[in-house]
């Protein structure tokens, strides 16, 4: 799934998904029709499972980065659906705590927290747009730009060229940073 692509929309029916890699942004739509950041799903997370109980999605989901989704529950031979759901619930609690820390405290710590959530084990990172980062961390776009520049200068982030990705979004993360 490509960056910015809609996975599903609130109110629609459809299957549940597991994020195999990448990140998905979940939004609620307010009374004025504006989308508001609600949550984030990354590798291993299950999203849209409420449609199995309620018949419709609660959130609108869009690819925050390039990502791969697989239908959930997975095919035979993997974890049983109950085990998979329990593991996903535990992970969802951890994710909620992670997201809470991204919305308070020093700006640099918020941005670093998001970077740590999104970086691959290899250290490769494709950042979401500055606007998305601002909405997730509850910071201004100008602050996000300043923090990212500071992280580049300090060596925590090093630009890395990935075909098809804008140069200001792809990095290698210094694992000690």
N, C-alpha and C positions, 0 to 999 in steps of 0.2 A: 504494500500500500504506500502510495507516495505522500510526501509532506502535504498537509492541508486537506487531503481527501477526507470526505465524510464517511465514517464507518456505519453509523446509524443515527436516526433522529428520534428525539423524544416523541412518544406517542405512537410510533410505528411498532409493528410486530416483527420478530425475526429471531435468529438463533443467538445463543450466548457464544462468547469468544474467549480464547486465551491469547494473551500477547506473548508471542514466541520471542520477538526481539523488537526494539524500538520503544516508542512512547506514544500514548494516546491521551488526549485531553478530553475531559468530560465537562460539559457545560449544562447549566440550567438556563432556561429562557425566562426572564422576569415578565411582569405584567405589561411592560412597555415594549416587549419583543426583543430586548437586548440580551445577548448571551452573557452569562456570568460564570467565571471559572468555578467549578465545583470540586474536581478531583483530577488525579493523574493515575494512569495505569502504565506499568512498565513490565518488562519481561517476567513471565510467570503469573501475572495477575489475570483474573477472570473478569470480564466485563459483560454487561448486558444480561446477567443471569436472572434479573428480576422479570424479564419477559417470559421466562418459563413458568413463573407463578402468576404474574399479573397480566400477561398477554401483550404487554407493550413496554418499550424502553422508557425509563425515567429521565435519562439524560440524552443529550446529543453528544456523540463521540466523533472526534476527528483526529487524524494522524498528526501528532506534534512533530514527529521526525519520520524518516523512512521507517516503516515497520512491517512486521510479518505477523499475521493473526491466523489461528487455526480454530476450527469449530470446537466447541466444548459441549458436552463431555467428549473427550478424545476417543479415538478408536480402541477397539479391544486390544488387550495386551499392555495397556498403560495402567495408571492408577485407577482404581474403581471410582466411580463418580462421587461417592460419599467421602472417600479418603481425599480425593482431589478437592472437593468443596471445603472440607475441614482445613486443609493446608492453605487454600486460597483465603478462607476467612481469617486465619492467623496472619497471613501476609497482608490482608486488607487493614487489619488493626495496626500493624507496623507502618504501613503506608500512610494511614491517617495521622499517626504521630509524626512521621517524617514531614508531611505536608504542613502540619501545625508549626513546626520549627522554621519552615520556609517563610512564614508570614509575620514573624516577629524577631526582634534583635537587630544586630548590626547588618548593614546592607551586604558587606562582603561575605559574611557568614551565611546569609540567605542564598546568595548566588552560588557560593561554594557548595552548599547543601544540595542545591538543584543539580549542579555539575556532578557531584558524587552519585546522585540517583541515576543520572542519564549516561554516565561514562561506561563504556564497555570494559571488560576485564583487561583488555589490551591497552587501555588508556585512551583509545580513540573516542572522540566525542563530536557529535553534530548537535550544535545548540539550536534550540527553537528560535523563532524570531525574537527580537528585542521586545516587541509588544507582548508576546506570549510570556516571556520571562518576567516582564513587569507585572502582568496580571497574576501569574502564579505566586510571585514573591511579594506582591502588594507594594512595589516600588515604582518610581517614575522611570520612564525610558532613558532619560538623561543619566540617572543614577546607574542604571544597568550598563550603559555604554562606558561610563567612567570606571566602574568596577571591573569590567572585562578588560579594558585597556590597562588598568593597574595589574591585573592578573597576568597579562601578557608581558608587561615590563618586568615583573618579579619572577618570571619563568614558570609560573604555575600552569599557564596555558601557552602552548606553542602551536602556531598555525600549521596546518597539514592540508595538503591538497587532495581532495576527493572529487573525482569526476562527477559533474552534475550538481555539486553543492557549492554555493557561494563561498568565496574565500573567507568571509568574516564569520562563518558559522562552523567550520570544521577545524578541530584542534586535536592535539595530543595533550593529555593531562599528565603533569608531573605527579606520579603516585605519592610522593612524599609531601605534596602541597596541600 
